[in-house]
Amino acid sequence: MYVVIFRAKTRVLDDEYFKVAERMRELALNQFGCLDFQSTSEGDQEISLSYWPDEHSIRAWKTHSEHVLAQQLGRERWYESYIVQVAHIAREYRVTN
C-alpha cells in the first residue's frame, strides 16, 4: 500500500475550491482505486493523506484531465506553496476496542 501526503500553505479558499476538492476526492475514491482519503486544515496549513493500492493508480490519478486542471487552479489561485510525498507503507498496526 502507498500513501500520498499533500501538504500546502493556502491562500484564500473560495467556494469553487471546496467544490473542486470534493470532486477530486470523489474521483480518487470512485474511479482510481483510492482506498481512503482524509484532509484537515489549521490556519493556512492543509494536509491530505490518500491511500492507494499501487503506484500505477497514483500515476493514473495524477494525470487525469480533471485532476490536472485542479492542480493548475491550485497553483494559480489557492496554494501559496505545496509539497507532495509518496511513500510505501511497509506494515500497519491497528487497535480496535
Backbone hydrogen bonds, N-H to C=O, Kabsch-Sander energy under -0.5 kcal/mol:
donor,donor_aa,acceptor,acceptor_aa,energy
2,Y,52,W,-3.0
3,V,87,A,-2.7
4,V,50,S,-2.9
5,I,3,V,-0.6
5,I,85,Q,-3.4
6,F,4,V,-0.6
6,F,48,S,-2.8
7,R,5,I,-0.6
7,R,83,I,-2.6
8,A,46,E,-2.5
9,K,81,S,-2.7
10,T,8,A,-0.6
10,T,44,D,-2.8
11,R,78,W,-3.1
14,D,12,V,-0.6
18,F,14,D,-1.3
19,K,15,D,-1.8
20,V,16,E,-2.8
21,A,17,Y,-3.0
22,E,18,F,-1.9
23,R,19,K,-2.1
24,M,20,V,-2.6
25,R,21,A,-2.2
26,E,22,E,-2.4
27,L,23,R,-2.7
28,A,24,M,-2.6
29,L,25,R,-2.4
30,N,26,E,-2.6
31,Q,27,L,-2.7
32,F,27,L,-1.0
32,F,28,A,-0.8
34,C,28,A,-2.3
35,L,51,Y,-3.2
36,D,51,Y,-0.9
38,Q,49,L,-2.8
40,T,47,I,-2.3
42,E,45,Q,-2.6
45,Q,42,E,-2.1
46,E,8,A,-2.5
47,I,40,T,-2.7
48,S,6,F,-2.5
49,L,38,Q,-3.1
50,S,4,V,-2.0
51,Y,36,D,-2.6
52,W,2,Y,-2.9
58,I,54,D,-1.2
59,R,55,E,-2.6
60,A,56,H,-2.4
61,W,57,S,-2.1
62,K,58,I,-2.6
63,T,59,R,-1.8
64,H,60,A,-0.5
64,H,61,W,-1.0
68,V,64,H,-2.6
69,L,65,S,-2.0
70,A,66,E,-2.2
71,Q,67,H,-2.6
72,Q,68,V,-2.0
73,L,69,L,-2.5
74,G,70,A,-2.4
75,R,71,Q,-2.3
76,E,72,Q,-2.3
77,R,73,L,-3.1
78,W,73,L,-1.0
79,Y,74,G,-2.9
80,E,9,K,-2.9
81,S,9,K,-1.4
83,I,7,R,-2.6
85,Q,5,I,-2.7
87,A,3,V,-2.7
89,I,1,M,-3.0
90,A,88,H,-0.7
